[in-house]
Amino acid sequence: MKARYLGVVNRAAGGGRCGKQVDAVVEHLSVQGVDLEIAESVRPGHGTDLARAAYADGVRHFIAFGGDGTAYEIVNGVFPASLTHGPITLAFQPLGTGNSFLRDFSQEGLTHATRALIEGQHRPCDVLHMQHRDGALYYINLLSMGFAADVAVMTTRTFKSFGPLAYLLGVFACLVKLNRRVIPIRLDDDAHFDRQRSLFLTFNNSKFTGGKMMIAPAAETDSGFIDLVRWGPIGRFDLIRNLHKLYDGSHVRHPQATTRRVRQVEFDLSEPLDIMVDGEVCTIHCEKLEVLPGALRVVV
């Protein structure tokens, strides 16, 4: 029996690009024999509500029409229920801004995602689970703290109206007030919390972020591990000289870079902090991060 998909559509994704293209994309999938129903997300977090209600009604196959944030909302709608009531299959129609997750599998974007959906190609994917003081969140791409999160927060909350210049303005603003902080973490069975100052920390399930930035070049989406990438307290000019290396993954060879594969991370924070997770920004009081191996099927 052919699977019936619920397509969660975020027309605002990609600065409105999704809204301009999605009707033609949906029509093409229907012509190609994909059985789907459409539900439109009209506000932040609505995709999570739609996915949660659909899952409770028995839906187990979803398509994210939008960017990484749309997929993130679907994942958070079905977890943790899917851990006990059956996993879901998640497909993608990348009509957002970065569409970073899919770059682990192909640089062809929409063409690859559509072909995978029509041919029914799927594979297991780990899900990362962050327990925080007010609840939990789940993600499949990455979670960043420090400079990378600071830039995302600055871009979203201050410069969003500047369009394509917003991210660049965010980078420059964060360079001016460069913050290298202590984020205490304990990895796996380590005896003590690591309290080194860091420019940034990222906890990765896949390689890319921000579109083409290869932040975790060794990450694999079905490895059963969290890939930690950290830059220590490097200086402003050293950062500027090495920023371009984030795009080919060679930043991990910097003398102040640390990489490690772990199954869980504990945090010892005195207050909430800003994070960037799968393209979304929020402020949470992190407590524990763990990997849920193969908890999701992705159509790639």
Backbone as CSV, one residue per row, in Angstrom:
resi,resn,N_x,N_y,N_z,CA_x,CA_y,CA_z,C_x,C_y,C_z
1,MET,0.844,-1.194,0.000,0.000,0.000,0.000,0.882,1.249,0.000
2,LYS,0.599,2.181,-0.911,1.394,3.392,-1.017,1.169,4.291,0.194
3,ALA,2.256,4.871,0.682,2.178,5.754,1.850,1.469,7.052,1.479
4,ARG,0.666,7.546,2.413,0.044,8.854,2.253,0.769,9.829,3.164
5,TYR,1.221,10.933,2.587,2.010,11.922,3.313,1.155,13.119,3.713
6,LEU,1.508,13.679,4.873,1.020,14.999,5.230,2.141,15.990,4.943
7,GLY,1.874,16.926,4.059,2.853,17.957,3.757,2.602,19.189,4.601
8,VAL,3.568,19.547,5.437,3.472,20.756,6.243,4.163,21.878,5.471
9,VAL,3.400,22.899,5.094,3.885,23.965,4.229,4.093,25.242,5.035
10,ASN,5.298,25.776,4.951,5.604,27.080,5.549,5.868,28.059,4.406
11,ARG,4.848,28.781,3.988,4.979,29.685,2.833,5.957,30.825,3.096
12,ALA,6.221,31.135,4.349,7.144,32.230,4.676,8.605,31.814,4.566
13,ALA,8.876,30.504,4.462,10.256,30.019,4.434,11.012,30.586,3.233
14,GLY,12.314,30.780,3.426,13.137,31.311,2.352,12.791,32.729,1.986
15,GLY,12.327,33.509,2.961,11.948,34.884,2.683,10.773,34.989,1.737
16,GLY,9.888,33.973,1.777,8.717,33.957,0.907,8.884,33.133,-0.350
17,ARG,10.095,32.614,-0.579,10.338,31.801,-1.780,9.463,30.567,-1.801
18,CYS,9.263,29.966,-0.623,8.422,28.770,-0.555,7.009,29.083,-1.041
19,GLY,6.465,30.213,-0.606,5.111,30.579,-1.002,4.952,30.742,-2.502
20,LYS,6.009,31.210,-3.164,5.946,31.422,-4.610,6.050,30.120,-5.395
21,GLN,6.705,29.113,-4.832,6.982,27.891,-5.585,6.159,26.678,-5.165
22,VAL,5.608,26.709,-3.969,5.076,25.475,-3.395,3.898,24.897,-4.172
23,ASP,3.032,25.732,-4.722,1.865,25.188,-5.433,2.292,24.364,-6.643
24,ALA,3.269,24.862,-7.383,3.760,24.118,-8.541,4.465,22.839,-8.108
25,VAL,5.180,22.897,-6.993,5.885,21.720,-6.475,4.886,20.645,-6.048
26,VAL,3.837,21.051,-5.344,2.805,20.103,-4.913,2.131,19.466,-6.122
27,GLU,1.837,20.271,-7.140,1.208,19.746,-8.352,2.111,18.720,-9.035
28,HIS,3.397,19.003,-9.093,4.339,18.077,-9.717,4.387,16.750,-8.962
29,LEU,4.417,16.800,-7.640,4.436,15.565,-6.852,3.166,14.751,-7.078
30,SER,2.030,15.421,-7.147,0.759,14.722,-7.369,0.754,14.030,-8.731
31,VAL,1.251,14.729,-9.741,1.326,14.146,-11.085,2.236,12.923,-11.092
32,GLN,3.288,12.969,-10.257,4.230,11.858,-10.189,3.746,10.715,-9.293
33,GLY,2.548,10.849,-8.764,1.950,9.752,-8.012,2.152,9.779,-6.515
34,VAL,2.682,10.881,-5.975,2.834,10.995,-4.525,1.479,11.342,-3.919
35,ASP,1.037,10.518,-2.987,-0.249,10.708,-2.325,-0.046,11.617,-1.122
36,LEU,-0.591,12.835,-1.175,-0.343,13.748,-0.077,-1.521,14.665,0.194
37,GLU,-1.557,15.095,1.444,-2.502,16.089,1.918,-1.680,17.257,2.444
38,ILE,-2.193,18.485,2.301,-1.433,19.666,2.677,-2.034,20.332,3.913
39,ALA,-1.139,20.724,4.831,-1.527,21.539,5.988,-0.572,22.726,6.040
40,GLU,-1.106,23.927,6.145,-0.276,25.126,6.093,0.023,25.671,7.483
41,SER,1.310,25.918,7.719,1.755,26.533,8.958,1.715,28.047,8.789
42,VAL,1.061,28.741,9.708,0.843,30.184,9.529,1.529,31.038,10.591
43,ARG,2.252,30.406,11.515,2.942,31.144,12.572,4.064,30.266,13.120
44,PRO,5.047,30.862,13.779,6.106,30.056,14.391,5.529,29.047,15.380
45,GLY,5.966,27.800,15.266,5.484,26.747,16.147,4.240,26.043,15.662
46,HIS,3.581,26.594,14.649,2.341,25.982,14.161,2.606,24.620,13.525
47,GLY,3.780,24.493,12.863,4.120,23.207,12.258,4.207,22.101,13.290
48,THR,4.693,22.438,14.478,4.752,21.463,15.575,3.353,21.050,15.983
49,ASP,2.444,22.004,16.111,1.060,21.693,16.483,0.394,20.829,15.423
50,LEU,0.616,21.154,14.155,0.010,20.377,13.068,0.531,18.945,13.058
51,ALA,1.847,18.783,13.223,2.435,17.439,13.213,1.981,16.629,14.414
52,ARG,1.889,17.269,15.575,1.460,16.557,16.783,0.025,16.046,16.634
53,ALA,-0.865,16.895,16.124,-2.263,16.493,15.937,-2.369,15.388,14.895
54,ALA,-1.609,15.508,13.802,-1.658,14.495,12.745,-1.127,13.162,13.241
55,TYR,-0.042,13.196,14.009,0.512,11.959,14.546,-0.503,11.266,15.459
56,ALA,-1.175,12.051,16.286,-2.200,11.485,17.174,-3.340,10.856,16.384
57,ASP,-3.561,11.340,15.145,-4.605,10.783,14.278,-4.105,9.632,13.426
58,GLY,-2.857,9.215,13.635,-2.337,8.043,12.934,-1.423,8.318,11.761
59,VAL,-1.130,9.587,11.449,-0.237,9.905,10.333,1.196,9.534,10.718
60,ARG,1.892,8.853,9.797,3.268,8.430,10.071,4.242,8.856,8.971
61,HIS,3.757,9.561,7.964,4.614,10.020,6.866,4.390,11.522,6.653
62,PHE,5.483,12.281,6.697,5.408,13.736,6.620,6.372,14.264,5.553
63,ILE,6.026,15.415,4.974,6.923,16.141,4.076,7.050,17.564,4.603
64,ALA,8.283,18.035,4.747,8.539,19.413,5.155,8.709,20.269,3.905
65,PHE,7.717,21.114,3.613,7.807,22.078,2.518,8.297,23.390,3.120
66,GLY,9.608,23.650,3.022,10.181,24.840,3.625,11.663,24.623,3.826
67,GLY,12.179,25.106,4.956,13.597,24.948,5.246,13.836,24.014,6.409
68,ASP,15.036,24.118,6.988,15.385,23.278,8.127,14.450,23.521,9.304
69,GLY,13.981,24.751,9.460,13.076,25.066,10.562,11.746,24.354,10.453
70,THR,11.262,24.136,9.229,10.004,23.414,9.039,10.154,21.960,9.454
71,ALA,11.264,21.337,9.051,11.530,19.958,9.471,11.676,19.874,10.982
72,TYR,12.349,20.859,11.569,12.534,20.910,13.023,11.192,20.939,13.739
73,GLU,10.242,21.725,13.241,8.927,21.792,13.883,8.185,20.455,13.772
74,ILE,8.299,19.790,12.638,7.651,18.479,12.490,8.244,17.480,13.483
75,VAL,9.569,17.438,13.553,10.240,16.517,14.472,9.771,16.746,15.903
76,ASN,9.663,18.009,16.314,9.243,18.304,17.677,7.752,18.081,17.903
77,GLY,6.997,17.941,16.819,5.597,17.592,16.952,5.366,16.111,17.200
78,VAL,6.258,15.275,16.663,6.047,13.820,16.774,6.856,13.175,17.899
79,PHE,7.897,13.872,18.377,8.664,13.363,19.519,8.176,14.044,20.783
80,PRO,8.154,13.310,21.916,8.674,11.946,22.124,7.673,10.838,21.831
81,ALA,6.445,11.168,21.382,5.420,10.140,21.202,5.885,9.019,20.274
82,SER,6.651,9.366,19.225,7.067,8.352,18.260,8.038,7.334,18.841
83,LEU,8.629,7.632,19.991,9.533,6.666,20.620,8.780,5.467,21.170
84,THR,7.517,5.654,21.503,6.725,4.561,22.074,5.576,4.113,21.168
85,HIS,5.134,4.984,20.267,3.963,4.662,19.446,4.289,4.464,17.972
86,GLY,5.568,4.400,17.640,5.953,4.098,16.267,6.624,5.264,15.576
87,PRO,7.713,4.982,14.829,8.494,6.039,14.186,7.781,6.635,12.979
88,ILE,8.286,7.786,12.528,7.738,8.416,11.338,8.773,8.401,10.223
89,THR,8.296,8.683,9.018,9.144,8.918,7.866,9.019,10.393,7.501
90,LEU,10.162,11.052,7.355,10.177,12.477,7.045,10.871,12.714,5.710
91,ALA,10.131,13.326,4.789,10.685,13.719,3.489,10.814,15.236,3.449
92,PHE,11.513,15.732,2.430,11.824,17.149,2.356,11.538,17.694,0.960
93,GLN,11.043,18.910,0.929,10.990,19.700,-0.289,11.651,21.034,0.072
94,PRO,12.957,21.152,-0.178,13.751,22.261,0.358,13.464,23.586,-0.344
95,LEU,12.585,24.361,0.238,12.187,25.653,-0.312,12.499,26.782,0.660
96,GLY,13.405,26.516,1.599,13.762,27.510,2.602,15.045,28.240,2.247
97,THR,15.719,28.751,3.252,16.922,29.551,3.043,18.177,28.687,2.981
98,GLY,18.466,27.950,4.055,19.703,27.187,4.104,19.579,25.770,3.575
99,ASN,18.517,25.073,3.994,18.314,23.672,3.603,19.579,22.854,3.852
100,SER,20.136,23.049,5.054,21.451,22.481,5.356,21.448,20.968,5.474
101,PHE,20.418,20.395,6.098,20.414,18.961,6.374,20.596,18.145,5.098
102,LEU,19.922,18.510,4.032,19.964,17.725,2.799,21.329,17.749,2.129
103,ARG,22.158,18.727,2.458,23.468,18.828,1.808,24.394,17.676,2.188
104,ASP,24.085,16.968,3.259,24.866,15.773,3.596,24.703,14.684,2.547
105,PHE,23.614,14.741,1.792,23.278,13.647,0.883,23.388,14.031,-0.584
106,SER,23.237,15.319,-0.886,23.287,15.764,-2.274,23.381,17.279,-2.322
107,GLN,24.003,17.788,-3.375,24.027,19.223,-3.625,22.945,19.624,-4.622
108,GLU,22.082,18.684,-5.006,21.063,18.949,-6.019,19.761,19.480,-5.440
109,GLY,19.692,19.590,-4.113,18.553,20.235,-3.482,17.203,19.635,-3.827
110,LEU,16.338,20.464,-4.382,14.964,20.054,-4.667,14.908,18.882,-5.639
111,THR,15.794,18.871,-6.618,15.797,17.779,-7.602,16.045,16.441,-6.910
112,HIS,17.053,16.393,-6.061,17.366,15.151,-5.339,16.233,14.770,-4.396
113,ALA,15.719,15.742,-3.636,14.675,15.454,-2.664,13.418,14.916,-3.336
114,THR,13.073,15.463,-4.490,11.892,15.008,-5.216,12.094,13.605,-5.751
115,ARG,13.270,13.345,-6.308,13.557,12.002,-6.830,13.515,10.966,-5.711
116,ALA,14.097,11.295,-4.554,14.093,10.368,-3.423,12.674,10.075,-2.956
117,LEU,11.826,11.093,-2.969,10.444,10.929,-2.535,9.657,10.062,-3.511
118,ILE,9.816,10.319,-4.789,9.091,9.549,-5.809,9.553,8.085,-5.814
119,GLU,10.849,7.869,-5.628,11.395,6.506,-5.661,11.307,5.798,-4.309
120,GLY,10.913,6.520,-3.271,10.751,5.907,-1.956,12.061,5.566,-1.273
121,GLN,13.124,6.337,-1.544,14.420,6.094,-0.902,14.384,6.606,0.535
122,HIS,14.722,5.772,1.471,14.780,6.256,2.850,15.863,5.513,3.623
123,ARG,16.276,6.120,4.727,17.337,5.563,5.550,17.110,5.989,6.995
124,PRO,17.689,5.249,7.958,17.550,5.652,9.356,18.345,6.909,9.643
125,CYS,17.862,7.682,10.598,18.518,8.924,10.992,18.444,9.055,12.505
126,ASP,19.562,9.427,13.115,19.556,9.696,14.550,18.806,10.992,14.839
127,VAL,18.303,11.087,16.051,17.671,12.313,16.542,18.380,12.697,17.830
128,LEU,18.698,13.972,17.980,19.347,14.447,19.197,18.304,15.083,20.111
129,HIS,18.371,14.717,21.387,17.364,15.104,22.383,18.015,15.979,23.438
130,MET,17.588,17.224,23.520,18.086,18.153,24.528,17.048,18.325,25.634
131,GLN,17.411,17.888,26.830,16.571,18.124,28.005,16.974,19.463,28.599
132,HIS,15.996,20.348,28.798,16.287,21.630,29.433,15.320,21.841,30.588
133,ARG,15.539,22.898,31.340,14.809,23.078,32.593,13.300,23.174,32.403
134,ASP,12.869,23.632,31.225,11.440,23.820,30.986,10.834,22.770,30.068
135,GLY,11.594,21.739,29.713,11.050,20.720,28.824,12.131,20.042,28.009
136,ALA,11.840,19.817,26.724,12.786,19.119,25.858,12.606,19.591,24.432
137,LEU,13.658,19.452,23.647,13.564,19.684,22.212,14.352,18.596,21.499
138,TYR,14.015,18.401,20.223,14.600,17.346,19.409,15.070,17.953,18.088
139,TYR,16.211,17.455,17.570,16.704,18.014,16.314,17.508,16.990,15.532
140,ILE,17.704,17.272,14.233,18.407,16.341,13.347,19.607,16.975,12.656
141,ASN,19.819,18.275,12.817,20.903,18.970,12.146,21.988,19.327,13.169
142,LEU,21.887,20.456,13.852,22.865,20.812,14.866,22.298,21.821,15.848
143,LEU,22.976,21.906,16.983,22.674,22.910,17.999,23.973,23.634,18.313
144,SER,23.950,24.969,18.257,25.144,25.782,18.462,24.999,26.688,19.664
145,MET,26.124,26.913,20.345,26.214,27.860,21.457,27.429,28.744,21.232
146,GLY,27.412,29.938,21.777,28.543,30.837,21.618,28.413,31.675,20.364
147,PHE,29.538,31.913,19.669,29.572,32.865,18.565,28.547,32.541,17.482
148,ALA,28.463,31.278,17.067,27.531,30.911,15.995,26.092,31.219,16.388
149,ALA,25.737,30.927,17.636,24.396,31.235,18.114,24.200,32.737,18.265
150,ASP,25.240,33.432,18.733,25.155,34.884,18.893,24.842,35.552,17.557
151,VAL,25.514,35.098,16.501,25.277,35.668,15.168,23.844,35.392,14.715
152,ALA,23.381,34.155,14.920,22.018,33.808,14.517,20.990,34.643,15.276
153,VAL,21.214,34.819,16.568,20.291,35.616,17.382,20.310,37.077,16.948
154,MET,21.506,37.629,16.753,21.628,39.022,16.326,20.970,39.240,14.966
155,THR,21.192,38.286,14.054,20.606,38.389,12.719,19.088,38.369,12.782
156,THR,18.540,37.444,13.565,17.093,37.258,13.627,16.405,38.397,14.377
157,ARG,16.980,38.819,15.482,16.292,39.754,16.354,16.586,41.222,16.057
158,THR,17.688,41.489,15.348,18.073,42.878,15.121,18.115,43.266,13.644
159,PHE,18.640,42.374,12.797,18.897,42.759,11.409,18.016,42.047,10.381
160,LYS,17.011,41.338,10.808,16.212,40.536,9.879,15.630,41.365,8.744
161,SER,15.246,42.601,9.019,14.618,43.453,8.004,15.590,43.872,6.903
162,PHE,16.898,43.614,7.081,17.889,43.995,6.080,18.049,42.952,4.976
163,GLY,17.259,41.898,5.028,17.275,40.896,3.966,18.599,40.170,3.847
164,PRO,19.159,40.060,2.619,20.389,39.300,2.407,21.587,39.818,3.202
165,LEU,21.561,41.088,3.600,22.673,41.648,4.370,22.608,41.287,5.849
166,ALA,21.490,40.732,6.286,21.261,40.534,7.718,22.351,39.683,8.364
167,TYR,22.701,38.554,7.754,23.681,37.652,8.368,25.047,38.322,8.465
168,LEU,25.453,39.036,7.402,26.744,39.712,7.413,26.791,40.776,8.508
169,LEU,25.705,41.511,8.671,25.637,42.515,9.733,25.722,41.851,11.105
170,GLY,25.093,40.682,11.246,25.157,39.950,12.500,26.569,39.514,12.842
171,VAL,27.307,39.049,11.821,28.702,38.637,12.022,29.552,39.802,12.499
172,PHE,29.425,40.938,11.830,30.241,42.097,12.206,29.894,42.604,13.599
173,ALA,28.605,42.609,13.938,28.200,43.071,15.265,28.773,42.175,16.355
174,CYS,28.781,40.866,16.107,29.307,39.931,17.115,30.833,39.953,17.168
175,LEU,31.477,40.304,16.059,32.927,40.455,16.068,33.347,41.626,16.954
176,VAL,32.561,42.696,16.911,32.890,43.890,17.685,32.896,43.586,19.177
177,LYS,31.891,42.855,19.635,31.801,42.540,21.074,32.048,41.048,21.308
178,LEU,33.146,40.563,20.784,33.464,39.133,20.799,33.396,38.562,22.220
179,ASN,32.557,37.562,22.373,32.306,36.969,23.690,32.830,35.538,23.711
180,ARG,33.850,35.293,24.517,34.386,33.936,24.681,34.109,33.517,26.115
181,ARG,33.152,32.607,26.257,32.609,32.324,27.582,32.883,30.891,28.017
182,VAL,32.639,30.648,29.283,32.719,29.294,29.835,31.334,28.662,29.757
183,ILE,31.251,27.531,29.057,30.020,26.745,28.991,30.379,25.364,29.537
184,PRO,30.159,25.116,30.834,30.620,23.857,31.446,29.884,22.639,30.886
185,ILE,30.657,21.666,30.393,30.078,20.437,29.850,30.850,19.239,30.373
186,ARG,30.121,18.129,30.537,30.747,16.841,30.876,30.326,15.849,29.801
187,LEU,31.309,15.205,29.183,31.077,14.329,28.048,31.124,12.871,28.467
188,ASP,30.070,12.137,28.131,29.994,10.702,28.447,30.342,10.436,29.904
189,ASP,31.355,9.609,30.143,31.698,9.223,31.517,32.878,10.001,32.086
190,ASP,33.195,11.156,31.524,34.277,11.969,32.068,34.007,12.270,33.539
191,ALA,35.071,12.330,34.311,34.923,12.539,35.758,34.528,13.965,36.112
192,HIS,34.948,14.941,35.305,34.749,16.331,35.670,34.134,17.136,34.523
193,PHE,33.530,18.260,34.872,33.031,19.186,33.874,34.201,19.955,33.263
194,ASP,34.156,20.123,31.965,35.148,20.915,31.235,34.699,22.372,31.304
195,ARG,35.548,23.231,31.863,35.184,24.644,32.044,36.114,25.572,31.255
196,GLN,36.601,25.093,30.129,37.424,25.935,29.271,36.571,27.024,28.614
197,ARG,37.172,28.187,28.422,36.507,29.229,27.665,36.490,28.838,26.192
198,SER,35.385,29.175,25.520,35.220,28.796,24.119,34.633,29.950,23.315
199,LEU,35.021,30.020,22.048,34.345,30.940,21.137,32.989,30.372,20.760
200,PHE,32.960,29.064,20.411,31.670,28.424,20.130,31.761,26.929,20.393
201,LEU,30.604,26.349,20.613,30.409,24.905,20.727,29.259,24.526,19.810
202,THR,29.414,23.435,19.070,28.296,22.914,18.293,28.179,21.417,18.543
203,PHE,26.950,20.965,18.614,26.642,19.557,18.869,25.862,19.074,17.651
204,ASN,26.516,18.243,16.835,26.069,18.021,15.459,25.602,16.596,15.188
205,ASN,24.569,16.519,14.360,24.130,15.243,13.812,24.470,15.167,12.330
206,SER,24.562,16.311,11.665,24.914,16.357,10.251,26.019,17.382,10.026
207,LYS,26.525,17.459,8.811,27.743,18.214,8.534,27.534,19.721,8.409
208,PHE,26.430,20.135,7.780,26.307,21.514,7.318,25.386,22.354,8.194
209,THR,25.645,23.659,8.162,24.740,24.634,8.774,24.806,25.910,7.945
210,GLY,23.786,26.746,8.074,23.786,28.006,7.338,23.915,27.834,5.845
211,GLY,23.402,26.738,5.323,23.528,26.452,3.902,24.771,25.647,3.614
212,LYS,25.882,26.315,3.276,27.082,25.622,2.807,28.214,25.586,3.819
213,MET,27.974,25.949,5.063,29.019,25.963,6.076,29.195,24.553,6.654
214,MET,30.359,23.929,6.420,30.590,22.550,6.855,31.175,22.560,8.268
215,ILE,30.320,22.739,9.236,30.772,22.925,10.615,31.279,21.637,11.241
216,ALA,30.744,20.492,10.815,31.129,19.198,11.406,31.446,18.215,10.283
217,PRO,32.632,18.309,9.688,32.933,17.526,8.489,32.904,16.019,8.678
218,ALA,33.038,15.536,9.916,33.050,14.088,10.144,31.688,13.529,10.564
219,ALA,30.699,14.400,10.734,29.399,13.938,11.242,28.689,13.025,10.242
220,GLU,27.978,12.051,10.777,27.151,11.140,9.975,25.795,11.035,10.655
221,THR,24.739,11.120,9.880,23.400,11.204,10.467,22.905,9.890,11.065
222,ASP,23.633,8.799,10.849,23.207,7.516,11.419,24.345,6.853,12.197
223,SER,25.257,7.664,12.742,26.428,7.116,13.436,26.130,6.642,14.849
224,GLY,25.048,7.144,15.445,24.771,6.854,16.842,25.560,7.726,17.802
225,PHE,26.196,8.785,17.268,26.994,9.691,18.093,26.613,11.150,17.850
226,ILE,26.928,11.985,18.831,26.898,13.435,18.697,28.303,13.873,18.328
227,ASP,28.454,14.654,17.271,29.766,15.174,16.903,29.940,16.561,17.514
228,LEU,30.829,16.655,18.492,31.148,17.926,19.138,32.269,18.625,18.376
229,VAL,32.030,19.890,18.054,33.067,20.734,17.464,33.150,22.005,18.304
230,ARG,34.371,22.334,18.736,34.548,23.520,19.569,35.770,24.305,19.100
231,TRP,35.624,25.637,19.119,36.780,26.508,18.983,37.033,27.140,20.328
232,GLY,38.273,27.107,20.771,38.654,27.734,22.023,38.598,29.255,21.927
233,PRO,39.184,29.952,22.898,39.059,31.419,22.972,39.995,32.144,22.010
234,ILE,39.817,31.926,20.709,40.698,32.559,19.732,40.405,34.054,19.654
235,GLY,41.377,34.819,19.192,41.241,36.264,19.114,40.454,36.721,17.899
236,ARG,40.137,38.002,17.911,39.299,38.585,16.860,39.950,38.458,15.477
237,PHE,41.224,38.791,15.366,41.872,38.754,14.052,42.119,37.319,13.589
238,ASP,42.388,36.438,14.525,42.532,35.021,14.188,41.211,34.480,13.662
239,LEU,40.120,34.900,14.275,38.790,34.476,13.814,38.525,34.970,12.399
240,ILE,38.817,36.236,12.141,38.579,36.792,10.811,39.403,36.047,9.754
241,ARG,40.667,35.737,10.093,41.528,35.024,9.140,41.036,33.614,8.845
242,ASN,40.330,33.023,9.787,39.946,31.613,9.638,38.463,31.379,9.362
243,LEU,37.667,32.436,9.279,36.230,32.256,9.056,35.933,31.456,7.784
244,HIS,36.707,31.690,6.729,36.441,31.006,5.463,36.626,29.498,5.578
245,LYS,37.405,29.051,6.563,37.650,27.619,6.710,36.420,26.862,7.217
246,LEU,35.455,27.598,7.742,34.210,26.954,8.174,33.437,26.376,6.998
247,TYR,33.745,26.831,5.789,32.997,26.390,4.610,33.561,25.124,3.968
248,ASP,34.799,24.774,4.266,35.341,23.521,3.724,35.693,22.519,4.819
249,GLY,35.402,22.867,6.074,35.635,21.955,7.182,37.050,21.962,7.726
250,SER,37.940,22.756,7.136,39.330,22.733,7.586,39.532,23.485,8.907
251,HIS,38.506,24.161,9.402,38.612,24.848,10.695,38.893,23.884,11.841
252,VAL,38.543,22.600,11.657,38.753,21.633,12.738,40.235,21.324,12.942
253,ARG,41.089,21.795,12.022,42.533,21.589,12.172,43.215,22.770,12.856
254,HIS,42.437,23.773,13.219,42.994,24.924,13.929,43.527,24.461,15.289
255,PRO,44.644,25.029,15.767,45.202,24.597,17.059,44.236,24.710,18.230
256,GLN,43.271,25.618,18.135,42.315,25.781,19.227,41.005,25.050,18.986
257,ALA,40.977,24.200,17.963,39.769,23.411,17.677,39.799,22.082,18.425
258,THR,38.636,21.639,18.874,38.469,20.338,19.519,37.300,19.621,18.855
259,THR,37.488,18.356,18.540,36.381,17.538,18.035,36.333,16.250,18.840
260,ARG,35.126,15.752,19.034,34.981,14.497,19.769,33.605,13.904,19.484
261,ARG,33.544,12.596,19.394,32.268,11.894,19.224,31.815,11.350,20.572
262,VAL,30.594,11.700,20.955,30.089,11.298,22.271,28.639,10.851,22.138
263,ARG,28.152,10.208,23.200,26.753,9.775,23.227,25.875,10.681,24.091
264,GLN,26.493,11.390,25.040,25.707,12.309,25.848,26.578,13.444,26.369
265,VAL,25.909,14.563,26.659,26.571,15.758,27.178,25.742,16.293,28.337
266,GLU,26.375,16.548,29.456,25.713,17.195,30.576,26.192,18.642,30.678
267,PHE,25.301,19.526,31.115,25.619,20.944,31.239,25.488,21.375,32.696
268,ASP,26.341,22.313,33.082,26.292,22.868,34.438,26.204,24.388,34.323
269,LEU,25.052,24.872,33.891,24.845,26.287,33.616,24.135,26.962,34.790
270,SER,24.492,28.200,35.048,23.854,28.955,36.127,22.626,29.701,35.648
271,GLU,22.451,29.817,34.316,21.317,30.556,33.767,21.062,30.102,32.333
272,PRO,19.923,30.447,31.780,19.655,30.109,30.371,20.627,30.824,29.440
273,LEU,20.783,30.290,28.228,21.609,30.938,27.224,20.965,30.811,25.859
274,ASP,21.369,31.697,24.948,20.859,31.655,23.588,21.485,30.491,22.835
275,ILE,20.667,29.806,22.056,21.161,28.738,21.195,20.573,28.911,19.798
276,MET,21.216,28.278,18.835,20.656,28.133,17.504,20.509,26.644,17.238
277,VAL,19.308,26.211,16.899,19.065,24.792,16.671,18.288,24.623,15.369
278,ASP,18.887,23.917,14.424,18.271,23.670,13.111,17.704,24.939,12.490
279,GLY,18.491,26.017,12.574,18.104,27.271,11.953,17.196,28.154,12.778
280,GLU,16.749,27.668,13.937,15.876,28.449,14.810,16.671,28.953,16.014
281,VAL,16.270,30.069,16.582,16.948,30.602,17.764,15.981,30.617,18.944
282,CYS,16.525,30.309,20.123,15.733,30.350,21.342,16.671,30.466,22.539
283,THR,16.097,30.667,23.705,16.869,30.781,24.940,16.382,29.721,25.910
284,ILE,17.282,28.802,26.312,16.891,27.709,27.189,17.979,27.455,28.228
285,HIS,17.602,26.777,29.289,18.558,26.376,30.332,18.882,24.902,30.109
286,CYS,19.953,24.642,29.370,20.312,23.277,28.961,20.733,22.434,30.158
287,GLU,20.317,21.167,30.158,20.697,20.243,31.220,21.421,19.009,30.679
288,LYS,20.847,18.342,29.689,21.461,17.112,29.191,21.088,16.890,27.729
289,LEU,22.088,16.498,26.929,21.898,16.183,25.523,22.262,14.721,25.296
290,GLU,21.422,14.001,24.547,21.712,12.601,24.243,21.275,12.286,22.824
291,VAL,21.830,11.214,22.274,21.489,10.790,20.929,20.499,9.631,20.996
292,LEU,19.505,9.665,20.099,18.527,8.598,19.950,18.814,7.916,18.612
293,PRO,19.597,6.833,18.619,20.047,6.227,17.351,18.896,5.718,16.497
294,GLY,18.907,6.096,15.207,17.951,5.573,14.244,16.496,5.804,14.599
295,ALA,16.192,6.880,15.316,14.825,7.097,15.798,13.887,7.661,14.748
296,LEU,14.434,7.978,13.560,13.656,8.609,12.495,14.054,7.994,11.167
297,ARG,13.098,7.913,10.229,13.421,7.549,8.852,13.357,8.813,7.999
298,VAL,14.403,9.084,7.236,14.402,10.257,6.365,14.447,9.822,4.907
299,VAL,13.694,10.511,4.080,13.640,10.219,2.651,14.695,11.082,1.973
300,VAL,15.813,10.468,1.654,16.940,11.191,1.046,17.576,10.360,-0.066
